[in-house]
Amino acid sequence: MYEHRKQPLASTATFYQRILKNIIISLIIMLICLVIGVTGYHFWAEASWIDSIHNAAMILSGMGPVIEIKTASGKYFSSAYALFSGVIFITNFGIILSPAIHRLFHRLHLEAE
């Protein structure tokens, strides 16, 4: 079976490095998703570049749409992008918080033994 080896809690510096690494990963994911949204709104919803950036950023942050979409392809894209953005928004919280949650569980496990 599984042999458990008791490991000490990581140092505070290591913990902060893990948090920073996860924030950077999360920002990269958000940037990629923003690029997807901007290009989609520009080409399928026929919005200007600045309106595409504004709308994609607002949708991705969970705030909601700000431009009126008149094309059918734009409405299909906007619907899919809104669902996609909701998942990404929640996923990024998980990515950022995972080192803290892991540390909490590790600390509780060490106290229980």
C-alpha positions, 0 to 999 in steps of 0.5 A: 500500500501507500507508505506515508512519509511525514514532511515538514511544512514548507517555509514561508518563502517557498509558500510565497514563491508558489503563490507568485508562480500560480498568480503568473500562471493565472495571468497568462491564462487570463491573457490568452482568454482575453486575446480569444475574446478580443479577436472573436468580438472583432471578427464575429461581432464586427466590433471595433478593436477598442470595443472588443477589448472592453467587452472581452475584459468585462465578460472575462471579469464577470461584469457582463457585456457592454456593447450591443451585438447585432450579428448572429455569429457575434451572438453565438460567439458571445454566448459561448465566450460568456460560458467559457469565461465563467469557467475560466474565472472560477478556475483561476481562483482555484489556481491562485488559492491552491497553494494556500489550501494545500498548506492549510490541509498539510498543517491540519494533517501535521497537527492530527498526527 
